[in-house]
Amino acid sequence: MLENPEDEVTQSEAPLMEHLIELRTRLIYSFAAIAVLFVVCFFLAGEIYAVLLGPFVQAVGGSVEDVSLIYTAPQEAFFTELKVALFGAIFLASRCWLVKSICSLHPVFTSVNALHSFHT
């Protein structure tokens, strides 16, 4: 074991390109997870929308079948399903992209220099 903690940090330092390659890989995995879950959520957009509409239905006092959106343009229904699917995918993949981003930033926050500059 090394006696000086700075020696330990300098031995574990990776070149900038290795950090960028690791970041790129983590971003690709995160976007892939969002894309896969987007496809799944797009097919389930109606059910997700019904769940999101639940509190409004309870407030109105009707049933889900009685409450529906009014679309003023033909493409609004499609874009609403896209938005519901995208937000659902981002929410479901949040564990993946949050963990990937935290793991990517972990070396920055654990270096000795970052800790010294943070405490001063």
Biopython code that builds the backbone (N, CA, C, O; Angstrom):
import numpy as np
from Bio.PDB.StructureBuilder import StructureBuilder

atoms = [
    (1, "MET", "N", (0.845, -1.186, 0.000)),
    (1, "MET", "CA", (0.000, 0.000, 0.000)),
    (1, "MET", "C", (0.883, 1.240, 0.000)),
    (1, "MET", "O", (1.922, 1.279, 0.659)),
    (2, "LEU", "N", (0.462, 2.233, -0.735)),
    (2, "LEU", "CA", (1.227, 3.467, -0.828)),
    (2, "LEU", "C", (0.975, 4.345, 0.390)),
    (2, "LEU", "O", (-0.124, 4.385, 0.942)),
    (3, "GLU", "N", (2.025, 5.043, 0.786)),
    (3, "GLU", "CA", (1.914, 5.883, 1.979)),
    (3, "GLU", "C", (1.260, 7.225, 1.674)),
    (3, "GLU", "O", (0.526, 7.760, 2.505)),
    (4, "ASN", "N", (1.516, 7.766, 0.508)),
    (4, "ASN", "CA", (0.992, 9.065, 0.139)),
    (4, "ASN", "C", (-0.269, 8.872, -0.710)),
    (4, "ASN", "O", (-0.217, 8.178, -1.725)),
    (5, "PRO", "N", (-1.399, 9.471, -0.317)),
    (5, "PRO", "CA", (-2.623, 9.300, -1.106)),
    (5, "PRO", "C", (-2.523, 9.910, -2.503)),
    (5, "PRO", "O", (-3.205, 9.458, -3.423)),
    (6, "GLU", "N", (-1.682, 10.928, -2.669)),
    (6, "GLU", "CA", (-1.533, 11.520, -3.996)),
    (6, "GLU", "C", (-0.857, 10.560, -4.962)),
    (6, "GLU", "O", (-1.158, 10.580, -6.155)),
    (7, "ASP", "N", (0.055, 9.715, -4.474)),
    (7, "ASP", "CA", (0.675, 8.703, -5.328)),
    (7, "ASP", "C", (-0.366, 7.710, -5.818)),
    (7, "ASP", "O", (-0.318, 7.250, -6.958)),
    (8, "GLU", "N", (-1.291, 7.392, -4.954)),
    (8, "GLU", "CA", (-2.355, 6.460, -5.336)),
    (8, "GLU", "C", (-3.234, 7.064, -6.424)),
    (8, "GLU", "O", (-3.659, 6.367, -7.345)),
    (9, "VAL", "N", (-3.502, 8.350, -6.314)),
    (9, "VAL", "CA", (-4.335, 9.021, -7.306)),
    (9, "VAL", "C", (-3.611, 9.105, -8.642)),
    (9, "VAL", "O", (-4.217, 8.855, -9.685)),
    (10, "THR", "N", (-2.341, 9.449, -8.633)),
    (10, "THR", "CA", (-1.616, 9.575, -9.893)),
    (10, "THR", "C", (-1.451, 8.235, -10.585)),
    (10, "THR", "O", (-1.391, 8.189, -11.814)),
    (11, "GLN", "N", (-1.375, 7.145, -9.835)),
    (11, "GLN", "CA", (-1.274, 5.835, -10.465)),
    (11, "GLN", "C", (-2.607, 5.399, -11.059)),
    (11, "GLN", "O", (-2.630, 4.620, -12.011)),
    (12, "SER", "N", (-3.709, 5.885, -10.516)),
    (12, "SER", "CA", (-5.012, 5.481, -11.032)),
    (12, "SER", "C", (-5.536, 6.433, -12.102)),
    (12, "SER", "O", (-6.601, 6.185, -12.667)),
    (13, "GLU", "N", (-4.820, 7.507, -12.393)),
    (13, "GLU", "CA", (-5.278, 8.455, -13.392)),
    (13, "GLU", "C", (-5.239, 7.826, -14.775)),
    (13, "GLU", "O", (-4.273, 7.157, -15.142)),
    (14, "ALA", "N", (-6.297, 8.048, -15.531)),
    (14, "ALA", "CA", (-6.354, 7.571, -16.897)),
    (14, "ALA", "C", (-6.219, 8.782, -17.818)),
    (14, "ALA", "O", (-6.611, 9.890, -17.453)),
    (15, "PRO", "N", (-5.679, 8.574, -18.979)),
    (15, "PRO", "CA", (-5.591, 9.695, -19.926)),
    (15, "PRO", "C", (-6.993, 10.203, -20.291)),
    (15, "PRO", "O", (-7.999, 9.520, -20.097)),
    (16, "LEU", "N", (-7.016, 11.394, -20.811)),
    (16, "LEU", "CA", (-8.271, 12.035, -21.158)),
    (16, "LEU", "C", (-9.065, 11.216, -22.168)),
    (16, "LEU", "O", (-10.286, 11.116, -22.054)),
    (17, "MET", "N", (-8.399, 10.636, -23.142)),
    (17, "MET", "CA", (-9.096, 9.858, -24.160)),
    (17, "MET", "C", (-9.801, 8.643, -23.562)),
    (17, "MET", "O", (-10.895, 8.290, -24.003)),
    (18, "GLU", "N", (-9.196, 8.001, -22.571)),
    (18, "GLU", "CA", (-9.851, 6.858, -21.931)),
    (18, "GLU", "C", (-11.120, 7.289, -21.210)),
    (18, "GLU", "O", (-12.121, 6.573, -21.233)),
    (19, "HIS", "N", (-11.086, 8.451, -20.574)),
    (19, "HIS", "CA", (-12.278, 8.955, -19.900)),
    (19, "HIS", "C", (-13.371, 9.299, -20.918)),
    (19, "HIS", "O", (-14.549, 9.026, -20.683)),
    (20, "LEU", "N", (-12.984, 9.891, -22.032)),
    (20, "LEU", "CA", (-13.973, 10.240, -23.055)),
    (20, "LEU", "C", (-14.571, 8.998, -23.704)),
    (20, "LEU", "O", (-15.763, 8.970, -24.012)),
    (21, "ILE", "N", (-13.756, 7.978, -23.913)),
    (21, "ILE", "CA", (-14.265, 6.724, -24.476)),
    (21, "ILE", "C", (-15.237, 6.065, -23.508)),
    (21, "ILE", "O", (-16.274, 5.542, -23.916)),
    (22, "GLU", "N", (-14.897, 6.092, -22.229)),
    (22, "GLU", "CA", (-15.795, 5.522, -21.219)),
    (22, "GLU", "C", (-17.103, 6.302, -21.162)),
    (22, "GLU", "O", (-18.175, 5.704, -21.057)),
    (23, "LEU", "N", (-17.028, 7.628, -21.229)),
    (23, "LEU", "CA", (-18.230, 8.454, -21.222)),
    (23, "LEU", "C", (-19.094, 8.163, -22.441)),
    (23, "LEU", "O", (-20.316, 8.060, -22.331)),
    (24, "ARG", "N", (-18.461, 8.031, -23.601)),
    (24, "ARG", "CA", (-19.205, 7.735, -24.826)),
    (24, "ARG", "C", (-19.925, 6.394, -24.705)),
    (24, "ARG", "O", (-21.085, 6.273, -25.098)),
    (25, "THR", "N", (-19.243, 5.394, -24.167)),
    (25, "THR", "CA", (-19.848, 4.076, -24.001)),
    (25, "THR", "C", (-21.042, 4.135, -23.051)),
    (25, "THR", "O", (-22.080, 3.527, -23.310)),
    (26, "ARG", "N", (-20.891, 4.858, -21.969)),
    (26, "ARG", "CA", (-21.996, 4.978, -21.013)),
    (26, "ARG", "C", (-23.174, 5.729, -21.621)),
    (26, "ARG", "O", (-24.324, 5.372, -21.367)),
    (27, "LEU", "N", (-22.912, 6.757, -22.415)),
    (27, "LEU", "CA", (-23.995, 7.483, -23.076)),
    (27, "LEU", "C", (-24.712, 6.620, -24.105)),
    (27, "LEU", "O", (-25.933, 6.698, -24.240)),
    (28, "ILE", "N", (-23.967, 5.805, -24.823)),
    (28, "ILE", "CA", (-24.579, 4.915, -25.811)),
    (28, "ILE", "C", (-25.503, 3.922, -25.117)),
    (28, "ILE", "O", (-26.618, 3.686, -25.583)),
    (29, "TYR", "N", (-25.048, 3.335, -24.003)),
    (29, "TYR", "CA", (-25.894, 2.398, -23.264)),
    (29, "TYR", "C", (-27.145, 3.092, -22.729)),
    (29, "TYR", "O", (-28.232, 2.516, -22.748)),
    (30, "SER", "N", (-26.993, 4.311, -22.260)),
    (30, "SER", "CA", (-28.140, 5.039, -21.727)),
    (30, "SER", "C", (-29.156, 5.348, -22.818)),
    (30, "SER", "O", (-30.354, 5.144, -22.624)),
    (31, "PHE", "N", (-28.690, 5.835, -23.959)),
    (31, "PHE", "CA", (-29.609, 6.139, -25.060)),
    (31, "PHE", "C", (-30.228, 4.880, -25.645)),
    (31, "PHE", "O", (-31.372, 4.911, -26.098)),
    (32, "ALA", "N", (-29.493, 3.771, -25.644)),
    (32, "ALA", "CA", (-30.053, 2.504, -26.117)),
    (32, "ALA", "C", (-31.176, 2.040, -25.193)),
    (32, "ALA", "O", (-32.206, 1.552, -25.658)),
    (33, "ALA", "N", (-30.977, 2.190, -23.893)),
    (33, "ALA", "CA", (-32.027, 1.809, -22.943)),
    (33, "ALA", "C", (-33.265, 2.677, -23.137)),
    (33, "ALA", "O", (-34.387, 2.172, -23.097)),
    (34, "ILE", "N", (-33.074, 3.964, -23.346)),
    (34, "ILE", "CA", (-34.206, 4.860, -23.575)),
    (34, "ILE", "C", (-34.906, 4.500, -24.877)),
    (34, "ILE", "O", (-36.135, 4.524, -24.933)),
    (35, "ALA", "N", (-34.158, 4.167, -25.925)),
    (35, "ALA", "CA", (-34.762, 3.826, -27.214)),
    (35, "ALA", "C", (-35.577, 2.539, -27.132)),
    (35, "ALA", "O", (-36.681, 2.469, -27.671)),
    (36, "VAL", "N", (-35.041, 1.521, -26.461)),
    (36, "VAL", "CA", (-35.771, 0.258, -26.329)),
    (36, "VAL", "C", (-37.041, 0.465, -25.514)),
    (36, "VAL", "O", (-38.107, -0.029, -25.884)),
    (37, "LEU", "N", (-36.933, 1.187, -24.417)),
    (37, "LEU", "CA", (-38.108, 1.434, -23.589)),
    (37, "LEU", "C", (-39.099, 2.371, -24.269)),
    (37, "LEU", "O", (-40.294, 2.314, -23.981)),
    (38, "PHE", "N", (-38.625, 3.229, -25.164)),
    (38, "PHE", "CA", (-39.533, 4.085, -25.922)),
    (38, "PHE", "C", (-40.441, 3.242, -26.812)),
    (38, "PHE", "O", (-41.640, 3.502, -26.905)),
    (39, "VAL", "N", (-39.871, 2.236, -27.464)),
    (39, "VAL", "CA", (-40.679, 1.368, -28.325)),
    (39, "VAL", "C", (-41.723, 0.626, -27.496)),
    (39, "VAL", "O", (-42.882, 0.515, -27.896)),
    (40, "VAL", "N", (-41.303, 0.121, -26.342)),
    (40, "VAL", "CA", (-42.243, -0.590, -25.470)),
    (40, "VAL", "C", (-43.334, 0.358, -24.987)),
    (40, "VAL", "O", (-44.517, 0.016, -25.018)),
    (41, "CYS", "N", (-42.944, 1.536, -24.545)),
    (41, "CYS", "CA", (-43.915, 2.504, -24.033)),
    (41, "CYS", "C", (-44.838, 3.027, -25.131)),
    (41, "CYS", "O", (-45.981, 3.391, -24.854)),
    (42, "PHE", "N", (-44.358, 3.069, -26.364)),
    (42, "PHE", "CA", (-45.214, 3.548, -27.448)),
    (42, "PHE", "C", (-46.380, 2.579, -27.668)),
    (42, "PHE", "O", (-47.504, 3.007, -27.927)),
    (43, "PHE", "N", (-46.111, 1.284, -27.566)),
    (43, "PHE", "CA", (-47.192, 0.312, -27.723)),
    (43, "PHE", "C", (-48.129, 0.302, -26.515)),
    (43, "PHE", "O", (-49.282, -0.115, -26.631)),
    (44, "LEU", "N", (-47.649, 0.751, -25.372)),
    (44, "LEU", "CA", (-48.462, 0.805, -24.160)),
    (44, "LEU", "C", (-48.917, 2.225, -23.831)),
    (44, "LEU", "O", (-49.349, 2.485, -22.708)),
    (45, "ALA", "N", (-48.830, 3.137, -24.779)),
    (45, "ALA", "CA", (-49.136, 4.545, -24.522)),
    (45, "ALA", "C", (-50.579, 4.742, -24.079)),
    (45, "ALA", "O", (-50.845, 5.601, -23.238)),
    (46, "GLY", "N", (-51.507, 3.979, -24.613)),
    (46, "GLY", "CA", (-52.908, 4.111, -24.211)),
    (46, "GLY", "C", (-53.122, 3.753, -22.747)),
    (46, "GLY", "O", (-53.840, 4.444, -22.023)),
    (47, "GLU", "N", (-52.489, 2.663, -22.322)),
    (47, "GLU", "CA", (-52.621, 2.254, -20.926)),
    (47, "GLU", "C", (-51.922, 3.235, -19.986)),
    (47, "GLU", "O", (-52.431, 3.546, -18.909)),
    (48, "ILE", "N", (-50.758, 3.717, -20.402)),
    (48, "ILE", "CA", (-50.036, 4.710, -19.583)),
    (48, "ILE", "C", (-50.860, 5.985, -19.462)),
    (48, "ILE", "O", (-50.937, 6.589, -18.391)),
    (49, "TYR", "N", (-51.478, 6.389, -20.577)),
    (49, "TYR", "CA", (-52.307, 7.587, -20.563)),
    (49, "TYR", "C", (-53.513, 7.406, -19.649)),
    (49, "TYR", "O", (-53.914, 8.348, -18.965)),
    (50, "ALA", "N", (-54.094, 6.209, -19.628)),
    (50, "ALA", "CA", (-55.232, 5.948, -18.744)),
    (50, "ALA", "C", (-54.817, 6.043, -17.276)),
    (50, "ALA", "O", (-55.579, 6.541, -16.447)),
    (51, "VAL", "N", (-53.620, 5.571, -16.954)),
    (51, "VAL", "CA", (-53.121, 5.682, -15.582)),
    (51, "VAL", "C", (-52.902, 7.147, -15.215)),
    (51, "VAL", "O", (-53.246, 7.573, -14.112)),
    (52, "LEU", "N", (-52.329, 7.916, -16.139)),
    (52, "LEU", "CA", (-52.103, 9.337, -15.874)),
    (52, "LEU", "C", (-53.414, 10.117, -15.769)),
    (52, "LEU", "O", (-53.484, 11.136, -15.083)),
    (53, "LEU", "N", (-54.432, 9.640, -16.442)),
    (53, "LEU", "CA", (-55.726, 10.305, -16.423)),
    (53, "LEU", "C", (-56.545, 9.947, -15.182)),
    (53, "LEU", "O", (-57.565, 10.581, -14.912)),
    (54, "GLY", "N", (-56.109, 8.940, -14.427)),
    (54, "GLY", "CA", (-56.837, 8.460, -13.256)),
    (54, "GLY", "C", (-57.210, 9.520, -12.239)),
    (54, "GLY", "O", (-58.381, 9.592, -11.866)),
    (55, "PRO", "N", (-56.279, 10.356, -11.762)),
    (55, "PRO", "CA", (-56.658, 11.392, -10.783)),
    (55, "PRO", "C", (-57.692, 12.383, -11.321)),
    (55, "PRO", "O", (-58.556, 12.841, -10.572)),
    (56, "PHE", "N", (-57.612, 12.714, -12.593)),
    (56, "PHE", "CA", (-58.597, 13.621, -13.181)),
    (56, "PHE", "C", (-59.974, 12.965, -13.210)),
    (56, "PHE", "O", (-60.982, 13.613, -12.929)),
    (57, "VAL", "N", (-60.010, 11.686, -13.550)),
    (57, "VAL", "CA", (-61.279, 10.962, -13.589)),
    (57, "VAL", "C", (-61.900, 10.906, -12.199)),
    (57, "VAL", "O", (-63.113, 11.066, -12.058)),
    (58, "GLN", "N", (-61.088, 10.682, -11.175)),
    (58, "GLN", "CA", (-61.621, 10.668, -9.807)),
    (58, "GLN", "C", (-62.143, 12.037, -9.400)),
    (58, "GLN", "O", (-63.152, 12.140, -8.703)),
    (59, "ALA", "N", (-61.456, 13.085, -9.834)),
    (59, "ALA", "CA", (-61.905, 14.435, -9.488)),
    (59, "ALA", "C", (-63.217, 14.774, -10.178)),
    (59, "ALA", "O", (-64.072, 15.442, -9.595)),
    (60, "VAL", "N", (-63.381, 14.323, -11.407)),
    (60, "VAL", "CA", (-64.603, 14.603, -12.154)),
    (60, "VAL", "C", (-65.743, 13.716, -11.667)),
    (60, "VAL", "O", (-66.907, 14.117, -11.683)),
    (61, "GLY", "N", (-65.396, 12.512, -11.235)),
    (61, "GLY", "CA", (-66.419, 11.608, -10.732)),
    (61, "GLY", "C", (-67.007, 10.708, -11.800)),
    (61, "GLY", "O", (-68.090, 10.155, -11.609)),
    (62, "GLY", "N", (-66.331, 10.552, -12.901)),
    (62, "GLY", "CA", (-66.814, 9.688, -13.972)),
    (62, "GLY", "C", (-65.965, 8.443, -14.088)),
    (62, "GLY", "O", (-65.276, 8.048, -13.147)),
    (63, "SER", "N", (-66.024, 7.837, -15.245)),
    (63, "SER", "CA", (-65.178, 6.676, -15.514)),
    (63, "SER", "C", (-64.198, 7.037, -16.621)),
    (63, "SER", "O", (-64.346, 8.063, -17.285)),
    (64, "VAL", "N", (-63.193, 6.183, -16.816)),
    (64, "VAL", "CA", (-62.161, 6.457, -17.812)),
    (64, "VAL", "C", (-62.764, 6.511, -19.209)),
    (64, "VAL", "O", (-62.289, 7.261, -20.062)),
    (65, "GLU", "N", (-63.801, 5.723, -19.446)),
    (65, "GLU", "CA", (-64.423, 5.715, -20.768)),
    (65, "GLU", "C", (-65.165, 7.020, -21.063)),
    (65, "GLU", "O", (-65.285, 7.426, -22.219)),
    (66, "ASP", "N", (-65.658, 7.671, -20.013)),
    (66, "ASP", "CA", (-66.404, 8.917, -20.191)),
    (66, "ASP", "C", (-65.497, 10.108, -20.484)),
    (66, "ASP", "O", (-65.929, 11.081, -21.101)),
    (67, "VAL", "N", (-64.251, 10.034, -20.047)),
    (67, "VAL", "CA", (-63.324, 11.153, -20.196)),
    (67, "VAL", "C", (-62.408, 10.884, -21.382)),
    (67, "VAL", "O", (-61.807, 9.814, -21.477)),
    (68, "SER", "N", (-62.302, 11.846, -22.279)),
    (68, "SER", "CA", (-61.380, 11.706, -23.418)),
    (68, "SER", "C", (-60.847, 13.076, -23.797)),
    (68, "SER", "O", (-61.430, 14.106, -23.457)),
    (69, "LEU", "N", (-59.751, 13.065, -24.493)),
    (69, "LEU", "CA", (-59.167, 14.313, -24.954)),
    (69, "LEU", "C", (-59.867, 14.788, -26.215)),
    (69, "LEU", "O", (-60.398, 13.999, -26.996)),
    (70, "ILE", "N", (-59.849, 16.085, -26.386)),
    (70, "ILE", "CA", (-60.354, 16.674, -27.623)),
    (70, "ILE", "C", (-59.140, 17.141, -28.410)),
    (70, "ILE", "O", (-58.380, 17.991, -27.945)),
    (71, "TYR", "N", (-58.963, 16.593, -29.584)),
    (71, "TYR", "CA", (-57.831, 16.956, -30.429)),
    (71, "TYR", "C", (-58.293, 17.971, -31.461)),
    (71, "TYR", "O", (-59.293, 17.762, -32.148)),
    (72, "THR", "N", (-57.559, 19.072, -31.566)),
    (72, "THR", "CA", (-57.936, 20.113, -32.522)),
    (72, "THR", "C", (-57.229, 19.954, -33.860)),
    (72, "THR", "O", (-57.547, 20.659, -34.818)),
    (73, "ALA", "N", (-56.281, 19.040, -33.930)),
    (73, "ALA", "CA", (-55.587, 18.767, -35.188)),
    (73, "ALA", "C", (-55.396, 17.250, -35.295)),
    (73, "ALA", "O", (-55.276, 16.571, -34.275)),
    (74, "PRO", "N", (-55.369, 16.722, -36.505)),
    (74, "PRO", "CA", (-55.283, 15.269, -36.673)),
    (74, "PRO", "C", (-54.010, 14.646, -36.092)),
    (74, "PRO", "O", (-54.035, 13.506, -35.628)),
    (75, "GLN", "N", (-52.919, 15.375, -36.115)),
    (75, "GLN", "CA", (-51.651, 14.803, -35.656)),
    (75, "GLN", "C", (-51.472, 14.890, -34.141)),
    (75, "GLN", "O", (-50.523, 14.309, -33.614)),
    (76, "GLU", "N", (-52.338, 15.585, -33.433)),
    (76, "GLU", "CA", (-52.175, 15.758, -31.994)),
    (76, "GLU", "C", (-52.264, 14.443, -31.226)),
    (76, "GLU", "O", (-51.542, 14.257, -30.246)),
    (77, "ALA", "N", (-53.123, 13.538, -31.647)),
    (77, "ALA", "CA", (-53.239, 12.251, -30.956)),
    (77, "ALA", "C", (-51.933, 11.474, -31.080)),
    (77, "ALA", "O", (-51.474, 10.873, -30.108)),
    (78, "PHE", "N", (-51.341, 11.480, -32.253)),
    (78, "PHE", "CA", (-50.082, 10.772, -32.466)),
    (78, "PHE", "C", (-48.956, 11.400, -31.652)),
    (78, "PHE", "O", (-48.177, 10.687, -31.019)),
    (79, "PHE", "N", (-48.865, 12.723, -31.662)),
    (79, "PHE", "CA", (-47.810, 13.393, -30.915)),
    (79, "PHE", "C", (-47.995, 13.245, -29.398)),
    (79, "PHE", "O", (-47.016, 13.203, -28.654)),
    (80, "THR", "N", (-49.241, 13.168, -28.946)),
    (80, "THR", "CA", (-49.485, 12.918, -27.532)),
    (80, "THR", "C", (-48.983, 11.541, -27.138)),
    (80, "THR", "O", (-48.371, 11.379, -26.083)),
    (81, "GLU", "N", (-49.242, 10.537, -27.988)),
    (81, "GLU", "CA", (-48.728, 9.195, -27.717)),
    (81, "GLU", "C", (-47.205, 9.176, -27.731)),
    (81, "GLU", "O", (-46.586, 8.492, -26.917)),
    (82, "LEU", "N", (-46.595, 9.926, -28.653)),
    (82, "LEU", "CA", (-45.126, 10.006, -28.690)),
    (82, "LEU", "C", (-44.570, 10.623, -27.413)),
    (82, "LEU", "O", (-43.587, 10.132, -26.858)),
    (83, "LYS", "N", (-45.196, 11.697, -26.949)),
    (83, "LYS", "CA", (-44.724, 12.362, -25.735)),
    (83, "LYS", "C", (-44.886, 11.474, -24.508)),
    (83, "LYS", "O", (-43.989, 11.401, -23.667)),
    (84, "VAL", "N", (-46.023, 10.802, -24.405)),
    (84, "VAL", "CA", (-46.247, 9.897, -23.276)),
    (84, "VAL", "C", (-45.218, 8.772, -23.308)),
    (84, "VAL", "O", (-44.674, 8.397, -22.269)),
    (85, "ALA", "N", (-44.950, 8.232, -24.495)),
    (85, "ALA", "CA", (-43.971, 7.151, -24.621)),
    (85, "ALA", "C", (-42.563, 7.638, -24.286)),
    (85, "ALA", "O", (-41.804, 6.929, -23.625)),
    (86, "LEU", "N", (-42.211, 8.837, -24.734)),
    (86, "LEU", "CA", (-40.872, 9.357, -24.461)),
    (86, "LEU", "C", (-40.675, 9.617, -22.971)),
    (86, "LEU", "O", (-39.653, 9.228, -22.405)),
    (87, "PHE", "N", (-41.641, 10.270, -22.333)),
    (87, "PHE", "CA", (-41.512, 10.537, -20.895)),
    (87, "PHE", "C", (-41.529, 9.242, -20.090)),
    (87, "PHE", "O", (-40.822, 9.123, -19.089)),
    (88, "GLY", "N", (-42.331, 8.273, -20.523)),
    (88, "GLY", "CA", (-42.332, 6.977, -19.856)),
    (88, "GLY", "C", (-41.004, 6.266, -19.993)),
    (88, "GLY", "O", (-40.517, 5.660, -19.038)),
    (89, "ALA", "N", (-40.407, 6.336, -21.190)),
    (89, "ALA", "CA", (-39.108, 5.698, -21.417)),
    (89, "ALA", "C", (-38.012, 6.366, -20.599)),
    (89, "ALA", "O", (-37.165, 5.681, -20.026)),
    (90, "ILE", "N", (-38.018, 7.676, -20.539)),
    (90, "ILE", "CA", (-37.009, 8.388, -19.746)),
    (90, "ILE", "C", (-37.178, 8.049, -18.267)),
    (90, "ILE", "O", (-36.191, 7.865, -17.554)),
    (91, "PHE", "N", (-38.419, 7.968, -17.808)),
    (91, "PHE", "CA", (-38.663, 7.621, -16.407)),
    (91, "PHE", "C", (-38.218, 6.192, -16.105)),
    (91, "PHE", "O", (-37.550, 5.952, -15.100)),
    (92, "LEU", "N", (-38.580, 5.252, -16.960)),
    (92, "LEU", "CA", (-38.224, 3.855, -16.710)),
    (92, "LEU", "C", (-36.725, 3.603, -16.864)),
    (92, "LEU", "O", (-36.167, 2.734, -16.193)),
    (93, "ALA", "N", (-36.073, 4.362, -17.747)),
    (93, "ALA", "CA", (-34.633, 4.190, -17.951)),
    (93, "ALA", "C", (-33.817, 5.078, -17.032)),
    (93, "ALA", "O", (-32.591, 5.100, -17.132)),
    (94, "SER", "N", (-34.463, 5.809, -16.144)),
    (94, "SER", "CA", (-33.730, 6.746, -15.293)),
    (94, "SER", "C", (-32.714, 6.036, -14.412)),
    (94, "SER", "O", (-31.647, 6.583, -14.131)),
    (95, "ARG", "N", (-33.032, 4.835, -13.977)),
    (95, "ARG", "CA", (-32.059, 4.097, -13.169)),
    (95, "ARG", "C", (-30.786, 3.842, -13.971)),
    (95, "ARG", "O", (-29.680, 3.955, -13.443)),
    (96, "CYS", "N", (-30.946, 3.504, -15.225)),
    (96, "CYS", "CA", (-29.784, 3.227, -16.078)),
    (96, "CYS", "C", (-28.959, 4.491, -16.305)),
    (96, "CYS", "O", (-27.753, 4.498, -16.057)),
    (97, "TRP", "N", (-29.608, 5.566, -16.777)),
    (97, "TRP", "CA", (-28.803, 6.736, -17.133)),
    (97, "TRP", "C", (-28.309, 7.502, -15.914)),
    (97, "TRP", "O", (-27.270, 8.159, -15.989)),
    (98, "LEU", "N", (-29.021, 7.437, -14.797)),
    (98, "LEU", "CA", (-28.507, 8.079, -13.593)),
    (98, "LEU", "C", (-27.284, 7.350, -13.049)),
    (98, "LEU", "O", (-26.297, 7.980, -12.669)),
    (99, "VAL", "N", (-27.351, 6.021, -13.012)),
    (99, "VAL", "CA", (-26.209, 5.246, -12.530)),
    (99, "VAL", "C", (-25.016, 5.431, -13.455)),
    (99, "VAL", "O", (-23.887, 5.581, -12.989)),
    (100, "LYS", "N", (-25.257, 5.421, -14.765)),
    (100, "LYS", "CA", (-24.169, 5.611, -15.720)),
    (100, "LYS", "C", (-23.531, 6.989, -15.568)),
    (100, "LYS", "O", (-22.309, 7.116, -15.637)),
    (101, "SER", "N", (-24.343, 8.012, -15.364)),
    (101, "SER", "CA", (-23.767, 9.359, -15.229)),
    (101, "SER", "C", (-23.029, 9.516, -13.902)),
    (101, "SER", "O", (-21.989, 10.172, -13.847)),
    (102, "ILE", "N", (-23.552, 8.925, -12.841)),
    (102, "ILE", "CA", (-22.862, 9.012, -11.552)),
    (102, "ILE", "C", (-21.552, 8.251, -11.600)),
    (102, "ILE", "O", (-20.541, 8.722, -11.079)),
    (103, "CYS", "N", (-21.556, 7.073, -12.222)),
    (103, "CYS", "CA", (-20.311, 6.299, -12.347)),
    (103, "CYS", "C", (-19.296, 7.026, -13.225)),
    (103, "CYS", "O", (-18.088, 6.909, -13.014)),
    (104, "SER", "N", (-19.779, 7.760, -14.190)),
    (104, "SER", "CA", (-18.877, 8.514, -15.054)),
    (104, "SER", "C", (-18.237, 9.683, -14.307)),
    (104, "SER", "O", (-17.080, 10.020, -14.555)),
    (105, "LEU", "N", (-18.981, 10.297, -13.401)),
    (105, "LEU", "CA", (-18.471, 11.445, -12.662)),
    (105, "LEU", "C", (-17.769, 11.057, -11.365)),
    (105, "LEU", "O", (-17.161, 11.912, -10.720)),
    (106, "HIS", "N", (-17.838, 9.807, -10.976)),
    (106, "HIS", "CA", (-17.245, 9.361, -9.713)),
    (106, "HIS", "C", (-15.758, 9.681, -9.603)),
    (106, "HIS", "O", (-15.336, 10.163, -8.552)),
    (107, "PRO", "N", (-14.930, 9.439, -10.636)),
    (107, "PRO", "CA", (-13.508, 9.763, -10.490)),
    (107, "PRO", "C", (-13.243, 11.247, -10.274)),
    (107, "PRO", "O", (-12.255, 11.616, -9.638)),
    (108, "VAL", "N", (-14.111, 12.093, -10.794)),
    (108, "VAL", "CA", (-13.926, 13.534, -10.636)),
    (108, "VAL", "C", (-14.093, 13.929, -9.169)),
    (108, "VAL", "O", (-13.342, 14.754, -8.649)),
    (109, "PHE", "N", (-15.078, 13.335, -8.513)),
    (109, "PHE", "CA", (-15.378, 13.726, -7.141)),
    (109, "PHE", "C", (-14.525, 13.004, -6.113)),
    (109, "PHE", "O", (-14.496, 13.415, -4.953)),
    (110, "THR", "N", (-13.838, 11.955, -6.493)),
    (110, "THR", "CA", (-13.037, 11.219, -5.527)),
    (110, "THR", "C", (-11.551, 11.528, -5.625)),
    (110, "THR", "O", (-10.761, 11.000, -4.842)),
    (111, "SER", "N", (-11.160, 12.361, -6.559)),
    (111, "SER", "CA", (-9.740, 12.687, -6.659)),
    (111, "SER", "C", (-9.334, 13.593, -5.499)),
    (111, "SER", "O", (-10.154, 14.335, -4.958)),
    (112, "VAL", "N", (-8.070, 13.522, -5.131)),
    (112, "VAL", "CA", (-7.567, 14.310, -4.010)),
    (112, "VAL", "C", (-7.634, 15.788, -4.312)),
    (112, "VAL", "O", (-7.965, 16.582, -3.432)),
    (113, "ASN", "N", (-7.328, 16.177, -5.540)),
    (113, "ASN", "CA", (-7.364, 17.592, -5.904)),
    (113, "ASN", "C", (-8.774, 18.165, -5.811)),
    (113, "ASN", "O", (-8.957, 19.298, -5.366)),
    (114, "ALA", "N", (-9.770, 17.387, -6.228)),
    (114, "ALA", "CA", (-11.145, 17.865, -6.159)),
    (114, "ALA", "C", (-11.572, 18.014, -4.715)),
    (114, "ALA", "O", (-12.280, 18.963, -4.378)),
    (115, "LEU", "N", (-11.161, 17.101, -3.857)),
    (115, "LEU", "CA", (-11.533, 17.203, -2.450)),
    (115, "LEU", "C", (-10.856, 18.404, -1.784)),
    (115, "LEU", "O", (-11.474, 19.090, -0.970)),
    (116, "HIS", "N", (-9.591, 18.661, -2.125)),
    (116, "HIS", "CA", (-8.911, 19.833, -1.551)),
    (116, "HIS", "C", (-9.555, 21.130, -2.034)),
    (116, "HIS", "O", (-9.739, 22.053, -1.240)),
    (117, "SER", "N", (-9.895, 21.217, -3.296)),
    (117, "SER", "CA", (-10.476, 22.450, -3.807)),
    (117, "SER", "C", (-11.901, 22.626, -3.289)),
    (117, "SER", "O", (-12.379, 23.755, -3.175)),
    (118, "PHE", "N", (-12.582, 21.532, -2.974)),
    (118, "PHE", "CA", (-13.944, 21.636, -2.454)),
    (118, "PHE", "C", (-13.939, 22.118, -1.011)),
    (118, "PHE", "O", (-14.805, 22.905, -0.629)),
    (119, "HIS", "N", (-12.991, 21.669, -0.201)),
    (119, "HIS", "CA", (-12.975, 22.018, 1.214)),
    (119, "HIS", "C", (-12.349, 23.378, 1.496)),
    (119, "HIS", "O", (-12.521, 23.902, 2.597)),
    (120, "THR", "N", (-11.645, 23.958, 0.563)),
    (120, "THR", "CA", (-11.016, 25.253, 0.828)),
    (120, "THR", "C", (-11.879, 26.392, 0.383)),
    (120, "THR", "O", (-11.497, 27.552, 0.534)),
]
sb = StructureBuilder()
sb.init_structure("model")
sb.init_model(0)
sb.init_chain("A")
sb.init_seg("    ")
for serial, (resi, resn, name, xyz) in enumerate(atoms, 1):
    if name == "N":
        sb.init_residue(resn, " ", resi, " ")
    sb.init_atom(name, np.array(xyz, "f"), 0.0, 1.0, " ", f" {name:<3s}", serial, name[0])
structure = sb.get_structure()
